[in-house]
Structure formats: C-alpha cells, structure tokens
C-alpha cells in the first residue's frame, strides 16, 4: 500500500461502504451481502481476501443474519475498499440467502452502482432496490456509499497521520480541483470535517483555503465543537478573525458541555481573541453549564493577560465552580506561579478550599515549593495546621525534601502524628526515599512507631516494612540514620499465620539474603526469639530464625545465622575467658558451616529438607551430673 502511494500515478482509489439493513426479504431466512469493486457489471463478486489482508481491511461480506417475521434484517456492517488502478468502474452488491446454514449458491438480488455516478467525497445514504426476479415486494438494502478518487483518498490518508503535512494537503487540494469537497468528512465516527482537522492541527493556510472553498465553520463534531472553537483553543488569531469577519460564525452555538467561544478562547493564550469577543458583548462571567467561568479557564491555562482583562471587566476573583473550585485553586494545580501571584494581588482568598482541600495542600501534593511559600505567607496558620500531618506524609512519600524543610520547622510535633495509621517514617519507606529518612532522623522522628495494619501485617514498624519489601538500601538507611531503632521489634503476618516475627524472620520468609546479612551484622540482634502461630499451617510454633531457615531448606541463610552466632561478642569462641573444651566445640561448629542443611540431619532421621521438622533440631536431653558420675564409678569397678 505504501508503494502504491509513493507516486501520483499509482494513487489508490477508495470506497467507504456501510450495509445497514434490508427489508421485504423472506422471513426466517438467513441472508448475507457480498460486495466488491469490479471491472464491469457482468463480473461476479468474490471475497477479495488477498487485497483485504494487504490493506488491513475486513472481508467484504456482511455477517449471516436471519430475517424477522416482517422480512427485516439488521447488519450494520462497515468497511472500505481500496484499489490502485483506475480500470474498475462499478460497485457491485449481491445478496445471498439460504434456508440451510452455510450454503450460499445463487444471489437472490443485486445492486450495480457505476462509479462515475458517485461524486468524489460525497456520501450517498438511502434505501436502494435490488434487481430480483419474481419478487412480490421491492426488496431493498439500506446503503451508505462514498467514493473517494485518488486525490481525496490520499487526502484522507494524510490527515490520519499523527503529524499531517500541510504543504502536501495544499498540493492535493490544488491538483484534485473539485474532487476534494471543502466539507469532506474525515471521520464518520467523530464527525470530523477537513476544516476541523485543519483548525485542530493549527494549519492556517489550509484552513484559509478551505474557507475560501466554502467550508462550513459551524459544523459540529461528535462533541458539539465547531472549527471556530478549535481555532480559538489553538490561539490561531488569523483563522478566528477570518471566520468572524465573514459573518458566518454562529455566536450563540455551544458544545455538549455548554461551553461558548469565549470559554474556548480562554483555554488558549490569545489576548486579542478574548478582547474581540468581549467587544461583541459577551458576558465575561458566563458559566459553562453551571461549572466554570472564562476566568477559571484563563487561570487554568496560565494566561496572566487574560486573567487581568477578565478581572478588569468585573469578574469576581473568588468565583466558585460547581465543585467549589476557585481560579486560584486551578492556577495552583497547574503550577502557574505568576498567575497565582496575580490572583493573590487581586485579593484572592488563599483559605478557600475545594472539597476541604486548600490551595497550600495542593501545592504540597505537586511539590511546588515557590507556590507553597507564597501561600503560607498569606494563609491563616490555624487553617493549615490541621493538614500538617497529611502534608508531611505526602511530602515524605513523594520525596519532596524541599517541602519537608518548609513544613517541619513550622510544627515539629507533626512528625509524631499518624496518617492512615502510619508515621512519616513509614511513608518514606513506602516511597523508597532514603534521603528523606536521613532528614527525618535529623529532625527527631520516631522510627519505632507501629502501623496497626499494612499489607496483611499487624503492628508493623518501618524496619519490618522495609525488610518485607527486600529493599537493602532502605534497611541500611534506617539502621544508619536511626540509632534508637528497635531492631528486635516483632509483628504479625497473616500470610504465614504467625506472630512474634522479628526482622530476621521476615528476611528469611521473603528470601532476602543481603538484608539478612546486614541485620545479622548488627551488635544488638537477637536470633533466639521464637515465633508464635494461630494455627499450625505455614510456620510452626516456636521456631527461631535458625530453625525456620533449616525447616525451609535454606542452607545459605543457615550459614549466615551460624556465622553470626560464632562471631557474636557473646559467643564462646570470641570470649577471652573461654576454656579449651569450649574452644574445641567452637572449632567443630565452624567445620559444620561448610555442610548443607541435609548433611546436618542425623543419619537415623535423614529425609528431604522440606519435610524435616524443627523437632529434629532439638539436641538430646543432657544427663544429670549425678547419673553421669554413677556411670563412671560403675565403669571403674567393672574394670577393676
């Protein structure tokens, strides 16, 4: 298809066709319609599957649908056909029926439409009678047909591109003469005309040429927009003034959202277009369907000159829309600092909120430091105070360090507040913000506050949250910047139906070996705490981290836990007062580290590591000193 579009000689022709319905057909009989563009009317229609696959089209046949009792059939079938040569002269449509499903032999009727009777670019839609032999009633099909010659077809393809070439479209208009109508419908689904497309793409020369050819500037698309509205939104002064000077623009027209031309002009950046509409007597405070005024749209687009013109015309600066939004709130949302300052200079109230959210909170959510400073200078401190905790949490989660440096000094107690059952340290962990953790530590945030419930876990500390995600960077930041952190704090996890889980347990459960190594290197870590469970399902009751790693068959984790116990200051091997017997046992224990988890199992109880129970890890019960002494004395007597 691209090859045949490369030169003007081989440009493709196109037909857009819609077979909507049929009437006066035989009741309770299945019908389908087959169509194609042929060289002459004596040729038979076939499904041109090869060309359809080549051009990416559907098959040129309608679905098989049965007629109702009145002989009415509804197909609602749409398609288009393209062909590179000019030799094809007719569009032939044939209707087939079958009382047995899937058998279609002879056409019961046909329609032949010479292409030379179809003007290029013009849609023909009507009931068309079929040529039927021996039919009692006039059997008809509802057809919608539009023929596009080589120039109109190329124009359609060019406008469908993401970035249309204005020079190419102008050359097609010049070469095609009258084959491309000024009101050519580019898309039937969106009701977009050629002038709509030109105004939307800001093609000034193309739009002026279409207007010279008689294009309708009041044609509406599927959203009720006219080409004039689109030109106003694009701030195309030349096109807008040309339409207004021609006197053909309907100034009373509104789109589906009840927005006028002045509203669309304020969506753009042109001050002259706004002045022109105001000179025509437009109400500057008109509501668009009871929602927004032109001042709302001007503040939303950040046009300071338009805002000043509308304020000079007497528009209230704090006018509220249907959802309580003021122009100041819209300017803050779009981060227009100059527009925000202009509205505040005109006495805009910075404490008016929308759905209980004032502009300062919106600035925090956007991370807009300059706007936040400007609003805090004029806002009532007690009005903002109730939003301090959620604002700090939002800034911590999104990593807005500059915003935190403004908010935290205003109210340091807010660092200890909870929002959604989480502290600001939890929020920084969720946002993976290690730099924010460093700042919160310097400001005295508590790292041991617990979240009641998160992700199936209960009583979760920030450390447990970071370990459960397996994020080594966050765990390292917490341990480094918070010296008072409780590294042995416990929590519950419904996924494993267990409680009393420490950070070490969690690292084993999520299989985070790097995190486990970091935790075990801490001097205050405890590896002897046992889990508790509600029902013996996943994690058994009374498992230490060592037993848990062993029961899951994790030899690498088991090595790390044993290494920590040997290197711990409390270990017998590192103590200066250790006896020879303890040193020997420590050396034997070190030798075991190179063996796998299954090698440590006693030979009498060898089994797979998955089925191995924690009870097998229990050492044999030690004999009392008295019984061992008796055994020694009896042995000596027998030897004597």
N, C-alpha and C positions, 0 to 999 in steps of 0.2 A: 504493500500500500504506500509506503514511503517512497519507493522507487517511482511509482506512477505519479506521485505528487511533485516530483523534482522539477519537471518542466511544464510549461503551459500547454504543450501539445498533448500531453498524456494526462491532463487533469481528469479526475473522476467526476461522474455524474452521480446523483443520489436521489432516492425517493423515500420519503417518510410515509409510512402507511400504518393505519390503525383499522383493524376489523373489529368493530364494536359489537354488533348483534345481527341477527337475522329474523325475519318474520314471514308468516304464511308458509312455513315449512311443514313437513309431515310430522304429526305429533308422535311422541315417544320413539323417535328415530334419532340415531346418533349422527352428527354432522361434523365435518371439519372443512376448512378452507385452505386451499393451496394457491400461492401466487408467485409470480416471477416477472422479471423484465425480459422480453423476448424480441427476436429479430422481426417476426411477423405474427399475425393473429392466428395462423394455422398451426404454429408450434405448440407443443404440449408443455404444461408446467411440470417441472420436476423439482425435488428438493435439492437446491444447489449447495450441497454440504461443503464442497471444496472451497467455494468462494466465501461461504459464511464463516468457515474456520479461519480462512485467510484474513478476513476483515473483522473478525471477532464479533460476529453477529449471531443472533438466534437463527434457528432453522425457519425457513419461510413457509411455515404452516401453523395454523391455529391448533389449540387443544381440541380433543374429541369431546363434544358436549352433546347431550341428548336434548331434544326439543321438548317443551312442556305440552300440556294439553291443548293450548291455543296455537302451537306451532312456533313459539318464540324461543330463540337461542341467544344466550349471552356469552360472548367470547372475551371481549375486552382485551384484544391482542394488539401489541405494539411492536414495530420492528422498522428497520430501514435497510434498503438495498443500495449497493454502490457497484458501479461498473466503469472501467477505464475507457471503453471505446464509445463512439457515437453511433454505431450501427444499429443498436437496439432501439426499436421505435414504439413498442406497445407495452402496456402493463396488463397482464392477463391474470384474472382471478377466477378460479374454478372451485365449485362447491361439490363435495362428495358426501354420500350418505351410505349407511349400512345398517341393516337390521341385525346383523351379527357383528359383534365387536371385532375390530381389527381388519375387516375385509372391505376394501375400497377399490372398485374396479373402474366404473364409468362415472364421469362427472354428471350430476343432475342439472347443473346450470353453470353459466359462466358470464363474466363481465370483461369486456375488452375496452381499455382506455388508451387511445392514441396519445403519446407523449407531447405531440405538437399542439394538443388542445389544452395542455396544462401550462399556464404562465409560471415562469420560474419564481420560486419563493412565496407563492400564494397558496394558502391552504383551502382545499375544497372538502366540505363535510356535508353529506346528505345521504338519504336513502337512495340506493341505486337498484333498479330492477335487473334481475338476471334473465338471460335468454334460456328459457326452459320449454322443452317440447311437451305438449299435452298437459300443462299445468292448469288447474282450475282457477287458482288465485295468483296474483302477481307476487312471486317470491322475490324478496328484496334483501339487500345487505346494507347495513349502516357503515359507510366507509368514510375515512378521513385520509385524504391523499395530498401530499405536497411534493412537487417536483423541483429539484434544485439542479440547475445546469452546472457546467464546470466552474464558473466563477462564483456562483452562490455557494456551491459545495465547498470550494476552497475557503471562502469567507467564513463559513461555519466552522471549519476545522481550525482556522487561525484564531478565531475568538475563543475557542475552547481551551487553548493553551494557557498555562499559568501566567506567562508574560507575553501578551499579544504584541505583534509588531505593527505599529501604527502606519508606517510607510507602506508596508505590504498590503494592509487593508485599504489604504487610499488608492493604491495602484489597481487593486481588484475592482474597486468602485469605478475607476476611470475606464478600465478595459471592458468591464461587464456591461456598461451602459445601463439599460433598464432591467437586466437580469437579476440584479440585487435590489429589491424594493427598500425604500427608506425605513419602513416599519417591519423589516424582516424579523420574524420570531426566532431568536437564538435557541431558546429552551421553552418547550411547552409546559414542562412541569413547574418551572419557576416564573413563567410568563415574562421572560426577559427579552426585550427587543434589542435591536442593534444600537439604538440611542442609549438605552440603559447601560449596555456594555461599554460604550464609549465614555459616558459620564463616570461610571464606576472606576474605569482604568485611567481616568484623567487624560483622555485623548482629546485635546482641544480641537485640533484641525479636523479630525474625523467627525467629532460632534457637530462642528460648524457646517461641514459638508452634508451630513445627514439632515440637519435643519434646513439647509438650502434646498434639499430634495423633497422637503415636506414631511419630515419625521414628526410624529406626534409627541410633544413634550408633556402631555397629560396622561399618557398610557401608564397603567398601574401594573406592577408585578404581583406575585403571589402574596406579598406582604403589604400591598397597598401603596408602595413607593413609586413616585414618578421620577423621570430622568432629572427634573429640576431639583428634587430633593437630594439626589445622589451628587449632583454638581455642587450644591450648597455644602454638603458634608465634606467634599473634597476641596472646598475653598477655591473652586475654579470660577473666578470673577468674570472672565471673558464669556464663558458659556452661559452663566446665570444672567448676566446683563443682556446678552443677545436674546435669550428667551423672554426676559421681561420687556425688552424694547419692542419685540414683535407683537406683544399684546395677546399672545396665545396662551399664556400661563393662567391656569385657574387658581386664584389666590385662596379660595375657600376650601380647597381639597385637603384632606387629612389622610394619614395612613391608618393601618389597622390599630395602631396604638394611640390614635388621636393626636399625633404629632404634626405640627404645621411646618411651613417652610422656615419660619423664624427659629423653631427648635432645631431644625437640621442645620441652619446657618450657624447657630451657637455651638453645634458639635464640631464645626470646623474652626479655622483660625482667622478667617477673613473678617476684619472690622468693617470694611466698606459694604459688604453684603448685608451685615446687620443694620448698618445705618440706612441702607436703601429700603429695607423692609419697614424700619421704624418710620421713615418718611412717608411710606404708603399708608400709615395709620394703624400699624399693628400694635396690639396690646402687649407691652413688654412683660406683664405679669400673668399672661395666659397660662393656665395649667394644661399639660398634655394628658388628657384623660383623667384629670384629678390627681396626677402623680408628681410631675416636675414642671418647673417654670424654665424659661430660657436661661435664667441666672444659674440654675442648677447645672445645665449642660455646659455653660461657659466656664463655671468653676471646675467642672469635671475635666474639660479639655485643657484647662490651664491658660486660657486667653485673658490676660490681665486687662487689655484694652476693652474687650467685650464686657468684662465684669464692670469696669468703670462706667462704660456707656449706659448699661442697664441700671446701675445704681443711681446715676445722674437722672435717669428717667423716672425715678421714684420707686423702684422695686425694693421691697423690704429686704434687708440684709440677712435676716434670720428666718426667712420664709421656709416653712417645713413642707416636705412632700408627704405622700400618703403613709409612708413608713417612717416618718419623723426625721428624715434626713435633711440637714441644712446644707447650703452651699459650702460652708466651712468644713463640714464633715466630708463632703465629696472631694474637696481640694486636698484635705489631709490624706484621704485614702489613696489618691493618685500621686501623692508626694510632690505636689506643686507648692514649693516653699514661697515663691513670690506671690502667688495667688492667695495663699494663706495669710501672708503678712498684709496684703491689700485688704482683705476682708476684716482682719482684726483692726486695722487702722480705721475702718468704717464702722467700728463699734459692734462687730460680730461677737456674740456671746460664746466664749470657749467652753462653757459648762453645760450647754445644751447637748443632750445625748440622743442617740438613736438606739432603741431597744436597750436602754440602760448602759450604753457604751459611749463614754465621752470621747472627744477627739484625741485627748492625750493617750488613751489606751490604744486607739487605732494607730497612733504614731509608734507606740511601743511594739505593736504587732508587726509593723513594717520595718522596724529597726531604724527609723528616721530620727537621728539624733538632733539635727538642727530644728526640725519642726517641734520635737518634744521640748527642747529648751525654750522655744518661743511660746509654746502653750503654757508651760509651767510658770513662766514669768507673770502671766495674766490670769491663770486659773486660780480658783479657790482651793487652798491646800486641803481643807477638810473634805472637799468634793472628790479629790483624787485619792485621799488616804484609804478609802475603802477598796480601792482597786490596786493598792500597792503590792499585796501578796501575789495575786494572779499575774500582775505585770512582771514582777521579779521572776516568777516561774517561767513565764513565756520567754523572757529575755535569756534566761539560763538555758532553756531547752533549745532555742534557736541560735545560741552562741553570740548574742548581741552584747559584747563586753562593754562597749561604749555606753549603751543604755543602762547596764547594771551600775556603771561608775557614776551615773547621774541619780539613779533611784535609791541605791542602797544607803548613801550618806544621808538622804532625807529622812529615812526611817529604818534604822539598823535592826529594830525588833522584828521587822517583816521577814528577816532571814529565818526566824524560828517558826514562822507560820506555815500551815499546811493548806495546800490547794489540791482538791481531788484526792485527799488522803496522802499526799506526797509532799516532801520537803523540797526546797530549792536544789539540794544536792541530788535527790532522786531525779529531778527534772534535767539537771546537767548530765547525769548518767544516761538517761533515756535519749537525750540529744547527742550523746557521744562527744561532749565538749570538755576536753581535758584542760584547756586554758581557763575555762570558766571555773572549773574545780579549784584551780590554783588561786584564783581571785576570791572565791567564796571562803577558802581556808584562811586567807589573809584578813578577811572581814569577820571571822569568828563564827562561821556557820557550823551547825552541829552535824557531824557525819553519822551519828548513831540513832537518829530518829527513824522510826519504823513506819512502813506503809502497811495499812491493815490488809489490803488485798491487791495483788497485781499478778496478772498472767497465771492464775491458778495457784499462786503462792500467798502465804499469810505471814504477817509480821516480818516484812522484808526490809532489810537495811540496804543502803546504797551499795555496800560491798557485795552482798548476796545478789543484788540485781545485776551488777557488773559481771560477777563470776558466772551467773546463769547465761549471760549472752556470750561468754567466752572471749570478751574483749580484753586482751592483755594490756593495751595502752591505758584503758580506764582503770583497771585494777592497780596498775603501777602508779597512776596519778593519785588515786585515793590513798594508797599506802604511803606515798611520798609526802603529800601535802597535808595530810591529817594525822598528826602524831597521836591523837587521842582516840583514834578509831578502834572499835572493839572487833578485833579480828576473829574472835571465837563466838560471836553472836549467832544465835540459832533461829531457824524459821521452819515453816511447814510447807509442804509441796503436795498438793492433791494429786498431781500426775503420778507420783510414786506412793501416795497414801502414807506419807511419812512425816514425822515432825522431829524436832531437835536436830535438824540438819545444819551443820556448820558450812562455812565456805569451802572447806576441804571436801566434804561430802558432795557438795554441789559440783565442784570441779571434776570429781570422779564421774558423777552421773552424766554430765554434759560432755565428758571426754575431752577436757581442755588440759592437755599435759603441760603446756607452757605456763598456764595460770597456776596449776598445781605446784610446779617448781618454784614459782615466785612466792606462793603462800607458805610453802614449807621452809623457805629461807628466812622467814620472819622469826625472831627470837622468842616471841610470846605465843607461838602457835601451839595448840593442843591437838594431838592426834589420837587421844584416848576416849573422846566423847562418843557415846553410843546413840544410835537413832532410836526413835520410837515410832510405832506404826499403829494405825487404827485397825487394819485387817491385814493378815499375812498374805500379801499378794505379790507386790513387786520387790520391796525391800524388807528384809526380815528384821524382826525386832532385836535390838541390842547389838547392832553392827558398828564397829569402829571403822574409820576410813580404811585401815589395813584390811579388815575382814570384808568390807564392801568391795574393795578392789580385787581381792582374792576370789570372792564369790562370782564376780563378773568376768573372771579370767583375764584381768588386765595386768600382765606381768610388768609392763613399763611403769605403771602407776605404783605397783607394789615395790619396785626397786627404789623409786623416789621416796616413798614413805619410810622404808627401811634405812635408806641413806640419811634421812633427816634424824631418825632416832639414834643413829650412830654418831652423827656429827653434833647432836644437841649438847649444850653445856651440862645438861643433867645426865648425859649418857655415862655409863661406867667406863667406857674406853677412853674418854677425854678427861676424866676426873684425876687429879694428882694423887688422891688417896686410894686409888683402885688397887686391889690386891691382884696377885698373879693369877688366881683362879678366875677372876672376872675378866682380866685381860685376855686370857686364853679363850673364854667363851665369846668375847667380842670378836677375836680373830676368826673363830669358827663361824660366827654370824656374818662376818664380812665375806667369807668364802661362799656363803649361800646366795649372795646377791647376784652372782652370775647365772644362777639356775632359773628356769622358767617356773611358772606357778604350778604346773602339773608335776614338776620334779620334787617340789616340797611336800607333796601329799605322801603320807606313809604308804609303803608298798602293799600293806594289807587292805588299804582303802582306796586304791587307785581307781579313778573314774574320770570322766570328762570334766573340764574346768567349769562348764556351765552347770552341771548337776552337783557339783561339790558343795556341800553345806558348810555354813560357818561353824557348826558344832564340831566339825572335824578339826577345826583350827585350835580347839581348846587343848592346852597341854595336859598331860596326865597328872592326876592328882598326886601331890607330893606326900611322901610318907612322913610321918611324925619322927622327931628326933629319938623318942623312946623306942619306937618299933625298929628303927634302923640300928640303934645300939644293941638291942636284943639279938638282932640278926647277926651282928658282928661277933658278939660273945658266943653264940651257939656255933658259929663257924670256927672260932678258935678252939673250942672244946672238942669239936669233932676232929680237928686237925691234930690235937694232942693225943 
